[in-house]
Amino acid sequence: MEPAILGIDIAKQKFDVALVVERKTITGRFNNTPEGFNMLERWLVKYGVERVHACLEATGTYGEALAEHLHRAGHVVSVVNPARIKGFGQSELSRTKTDKADAQLIARFCGAMQPGPWQPPAPEVKELQSLVRRLEALNDMLNQERNRLATADDIVKDSLERVITHLQQEIKATRKLIQKHIDRHPDLRGKRDLLETIPGIGPGTSAMILAEFGDVTRFHEAGQMASFCGLTPRHRQSGSSVRGRSMISKTGSSHIRKALFMPALAAIRYNPVVAAFRARLLANGKHPMIIVCAIMRKLIYLAFGVLKSGRPFDPSIAAAA
């Protein structure tokens, strides 16, 4: 008997499933709530299925609770980059776009590609991720209010200034919470200290890397980490006529790409390895933004090196890599 496959198309309030068992496909829809998760388990039992290989797209926070529930229940769970699912659908020339059809597509992808199992992050990493993403949201709100203040009428300026002051206080408090949280957990504290030996990576960036990457041992090489956050180059070249400008793939965590932009600029000034790397790219005529993206990717490689080896940043080793 072939193993049962469960394709899941997740949304904020509901999720659609496509169960493939004994070459038959059965579809269903459930609420994206703990009760909905329990109903899914009963639904599987109804069709004589005790264990599935469940597959869903990595779509932010909507699918995290369901993935953890299925993992705790003993199912194999794969959380896959949506770009892989999209590419698989394009290879099938699939044109139907509904939640039900998407769940069936994900199930076919899972059966054909057999994606690797997902492991939930450790509790302290999940809590750190919540804190870091909250800090990111607060900073976004602060920037929005500052932009409004720049063009606001006098009648609303007091209100905007009060909100800005409150947001600044919340940002300061959240940064302290992040620092205390990392200090309380020896593994996180040790990794943070290693990351911050890399010139250009400070407390905010190290916290983001620890929150978004989790355990780096799940990556076999630095390139996989770069792919995870969408910093691998995508080339556009075919024959002698198509020679488009290279760009990053952006098929990964936007949180990390956003967090690495300013550290990349700082690393140009303070990190000798990065400065030499930039000089080589400039000499080759690379576009300034391509260089910044390459430096962001370089920082990921350096972060992978110190975390994987457990040794502080060494310019001589990094320069030879």
HUSULNOR-V726972 format. One record per backbone hydrogen bond with DSSP energy under -1.0 kcal/mol. CO is the residue of the C=O (numbers start at 1). NH is the residue of the N-H. If there is no record, write none. Layout:
# HUSULNOR-V726972
co=<CO CO>
nh=<NH NH>
This chain:
# HUSULNOR-V726972
co=<4 5 6 7 9 13 14 15 16 17 18 19 20 21 24 26 28 30 31 33 34 35 36 37 38 39 40 41 42 43 44 45 52 53 54 55 56 57 63 64 65 66 67 68 69 70 71 76 77 78 80 81 81 82 83 84 85 86 87 88 89 90 98 99 100 101 102 103 104 105 106 107 108 109 110 122 123 124 125 126 127 128 129 130 131 132 133 134 135 136 137 138 139 140 141 142 143 144 145 146 153 156 157 158 159 160 161 162 163 164 165 166 167 168 169 170 171 172 173 174 175 176 177 178 179 180 182 185 186 187 188 189 190 191 192 194 195 198 202 203 204 205 206 207 208 209 210 215 216 222 223 224 225 226 227 228 230 232 234 236 238 242 247 253 254 255 256 260 261 262 263 264 266 267 271 272 273 274 275 276 277 278 279 280 281 282 287 288 289 290 291 292 293 294 295 296 297 298 299 300 301 302 303 304 305 306 314 315 316>
nh=<53 20 55 18 16 32 11 30 9 28 7 26 5 24 21 19 17 15 33 37 38 39 40 41 42 43 44 45 46 47 49 48 76 6 78 8 80 59 67 68 69 70 71 72 73 75 74 54 118 56 58 84 85 86 87 88 89 90 91 92 94 93 102 103 104 105 106 107 108 109 110 111 112 113 114 126 127 128 129 130 131 132 133 134 135 136 137 138 139 140 141 142 143 144 145 146 147 148 149 150 156 160 161 162 163 164 165 166 167 168 169 170 171 172 173 174 175 176 177 178 179 180 181 182 183 184 185 189 190 191 192 193 194 195 196 197 198 201 206 207 208 209 210 211 212 213 214 218 219 226 227 228 229 231 230 253 250 249 247 244 242 238 234 257 258 259 260 264 265 266 267 268 270 271 275 276 277 278 279 280 281 282 283 284 286 285 291 292 293 294 295 296 297 298 299 300 301 302 303 304 305 306 307 308 309 310 318 319 320>
